[in-house]
Amino acid sequence: MILSEGFPEVRGTAQDAELWGLLFAPGPPLASRKEIKIVWRMTGEGPLQVRATLPDGTQAKLAWGPEQHGGSSWHRPGEEWGTGFVFPKHGCWKVELTRTRGSGYVWLSVK
């Protein structure tokens, strides 16, 4: 994790893509049961699909998004999307992002 523009930034593990997330929240760990805005930059092709799950199968609620952004001052490779997640309980969440070409994931700690 590194700080970018004052917010925590995470680099994902990806295949046929590069993946970055910018967390608009204090932490990690992130707060459970509160909406967390996360902006993603991902290379590849096609629309973006996003989901977050715990190892026990619990899924986070995607409150909004992914919404494609036209641009910003955050400089990482790829196209940019915004999402809003509500993580219903504590744990280590796997956030998976998939495009037509390219996929990846990040692990986020939620307290």
C-alpha positions in Angstrom: 0.0 0.0 0.0 1.1 3.5 -0.8 -0.4 6.9 -0.4 -1.5 8.8 -3.5 -3.2 12.2 -3.4 -3.5 11.6 0.4 -5.6 8.4 0.0 -4.4 4.8 0.4 -3.6 3.1 -2.9 -3.4 -0.6 -3.6 -1.9 -2.5 -6.5 -3.7 -5.6 -7.6 -2.5 -8.9 -9.0 -3.7 -9.2 -12.6 -3.5 -11.3 -15.8 -3.3 -9.6 -19.1 -3.8 -6.3 -17.3 -2.5 -3.8 -14.7 -4.8 -3.0 -11.7 -4.8 -0.2 -9.2 -7.3 0.9 -6.5 -7.6 4.2 -4.8 -9.5 4.0 -1.4 -11.5 7.1 -0.4 -11.5 6.1 3.2 -9.2 6.0 6.2 -7.4 2.7 6.5 -7.0 0.0 5.6 -8.4 -1.6 7.5 -11.7 -0.3 6.1 -14.9 0.1 8.1 -17.6 -2.5 7.8 -21.2 -1.6 7.2 -20.3 1.8 5.7 -20.2 2.8 2.0 -16.6 2.9 0.8 -15.8 4.7 -2.5 -13.0 2.9 -4.4 -11.7 4.2 -7.7 -10.1 1.6 -10.0 -7.7 1.9 -12.9 -7.3 -1.2 -15.0 -5.8 -1.8 -18.4 -7.3 -4.3 -20.8 -10.4 -4.1 -23.0 -14.1 -4.1 -22.5 -16.5 -3.2 -19.8 -15.6 -3.7 -16.1 -17.3 -6.1 -13.7 -16.5 -6.0 -10.0 -17.4 -8.2 -7.0 -16.1 -8.6 -3.5 -16.4 -11.8 -1.5 -15.1 -13.3 1.8 -13.6 -16.8 1.8 -16.9 -18.1 3.3 -18.9 -16.9 0.3 -20.4 -13.7 1.8 -20.7 -11.0 -0.9 -20.3 -7.3 -0.3 -23.1 -5.0 -1.6 -22.1 -3.0 -4.7 -24.0 0.3 -3.7 -23.2 1.9 -7.1 -20.9 1.5 -10.1 -18.8 0.6 -11.8 -19.1 4.1 -13.3 -16.5 4.9 -16.0 -14.7 8.2 -15.4 -13.5 10.4 -18.3 -10.3 11.4 -16.4 -8.8 12.6 -13.2 -5.6 13.7 -11.6 -4.8 10.1 -10.5 -2.1 8.9 -12.8 -2.0 5.1 -13.2 -2.3 3.1 -16.4 -5.7 2.1 -17.8 -9.2 3.3 -17.9 -10.8 4.6 -14.7 -14.1 3.5 -12.9 -15.7 4.4 -9.6 -17.5 2.0 -7.2 -19.2 2.2 -3.9 -19.1 -1.0 -1.7 -20.7 -1.8 1.6 -18.8 -4.6 3.4 -21.3 -6.2 5.7 -18.8 -7.8 8.1 -15.2 -8.0 9.2 -12.7 -10.0 7.3 -10.2 -10.1 4.4 -12.2 -9.4 1.3 -11.2 -10.5 -2.2 -12.2 -7.8 -4.7 -12.2 -9.3 -8.2 -12.3 -7.2 -11.4 -12.9 -8.6 -14.8 -12.9 -7.1 -18.3 -13.3 -8.8 -21.7 -9.5 -9.0 -21.8 -7.8 -8.8 -18.5 -8.7 -9.7 -14.9 -7.3 -9.2 -11.5 -7.9 -8.9 -7.7 -6.9 -7.2 -4.6 -7.3 -8.2 -0.9 -8.8 -5.6 1.4 -8.9 -5.8 5.2 -12.2 -4.7 6.8 -12.8 -4.2 10.5 
